[in-house]
Amino acid sequence: MLFKNRLQDWSFSAVIAGFVAVLVGYTSSAAIVFQAAEAAGANLAQIGSWFTMLGFGMGVTGIALSLYYRTPIVTAWSTPGAALLVTSLPGTSLNDAIGVFVFASGLILLSGVTGLFAKMMRYIPQALSAAMLAGILLRFGLDAFVSLQTNLLLAGGMCLTYLIARRLIARYSVILSLCVGLAIAAWQGDIAFHGQAVHFAAPEFIMPHFSWEKLVGIGLPFFVVSMASQNAPGIATLHASGFKVPVSPLITVTALLALILAPFGVYSIGIAAITAAICMGKDVHPDPNKRYTAAVAAGVFYLLAGVMGGSIGTLFTALPAPLIHTVAGLALLGTISGSLYRALTEEKQRDAAIVTFLITASGIQLFGVGSAFWGLIGGVLTHGILSLPEKNQEKISNPRS
């Protein structure tokens, strides 16, 4: 009976949303993960192994957590973390790099088990969470229209299809836009697999080596970046979209599996923000309680991507960049507008929310930590100062009085 009820929750639009989420996740950051693996000294076979196990880890955690909580919980590798590794790992042995992965995942697991991360998230106003999400997603929305400049026919055709479909059959607007984009790209000859065969990359165990210099110099910053720029926005995305899920179990489960799989090249598994947002909108399903199926579908596609880990670069770089940028931006339009609405609705929190939005959207990096974290810090600081009682505000503005 339970299986039958859950089967009824599925829809074609949910499956498509899951596919788009995985497509966007790989095409937007797989190249950075490649560079991080190369910086660690991994050869091509080992890089394929990394992608195999990353796909497996993200697929298993996404499916299990989404089914358990009946909530669209998508997991992902840390793109900011990978960017940090690209600049930090050159000159580091592969074994030391694996040691860094184990160390950072262990610290994240400790944060989840102790509940410290969950306590911190309780003190963040919902308006700031929504503003941070809008700031994170802004670039994707802009890229959809910047693509008009690089390929007017492709991006314009997709945008026009999206608008017409939104008017007639809103739930299928993204998939119809994607189909039109694929047809135009194929007609233009922009889809190319370069004759490379798809193959499976067997997992390869690499013994970790722990060096205090590497753990402190790379492991600690990597831990901070993963928590601040991956898990924090991921949890904020869930909360901003109205899904209240206990935080500590999510952090604990993802960190535990990342810790177990770290010797196989799984440098991180965290709570997704951008790709998760694709699975949380009204286009997935009118009923929020049934949108978890999109995240489950994403998990299945992650598993399939893991099976093809040896050729993942070929599969996901075959499509032209304007197509990827446009479909990602169109898929996130509803989430961006909804986030901005929630961020600016409450007048007392509006100033803090706009500060959070602008800092996050700026893309600044301070001390190796991404703009999402600093946007949140700026918003909390603004909210705290503006929320002081009038007498305290007068003392700040007139310290001599």
QUIBEL-V720572 format. One record per run of one state. SS is the DSSP state (~ for helix, > for strand, _ for the rest). FROM is the first residue (numbers start at 0). LEN is the number of residues. If there is no record, write none. Layout:
ss=SS from=FROM len=LEN
ss=SS from=FROM len=LEN
This chain:
ss=_ from=0 len=1
ss=~ from=1 len=7
ss=_ from=8 len=3
ss=~ from=11 len=28
ss=_ from=39 len=4
ss=~ from=43 len=26
ss=_ from=69 len=5
ss=> from=74 len=2
ss=_ from=76 len=2
ss=~ from=78 len=10
ss=_ from=88 len=5
ss=~ from=93 len=21
ss=_ from=114 len=1
ss=~ from=115 len=7
ss=_ from=122 len=3
ss=~ from=125 len=25
ss=_ from=150 len=1
ss=~ from=151 len=17
ss=_ from=168 len=1
ss=~ from=169 len=19
ss=_ from=188 len=23
ss=~ from=211 len=29
ss=_ from=240 len=6
ss=~ from=246 len=18
ss=_ from=264 len=5
ss=> from=269 len=2
ss=_ from=271 len=2
ss=~ from=273 len=5
ss=_ from=278 len=9
ss=~ from=287 len=3
ss=_ from=290 len=1
ss=~ from=291 len=16
ss=_ from=307 len=1
ss=~ from=308 len=9
ss=_ from=317 len=3
ss=~ from=320 len=25
ss=_ from=345 len=1
ss=~ from=346 len=16
ss=_ from=362 len=3
ss=> from=365 len=1
ss=_ from=366 len=2
ss=> from=368 len=1
ss=_ from=369 len=1
ss=~ from=370 len=16
ss=_ from=386 len=3
ss=~ from=389 len=8
ss=_ from=397 len=4
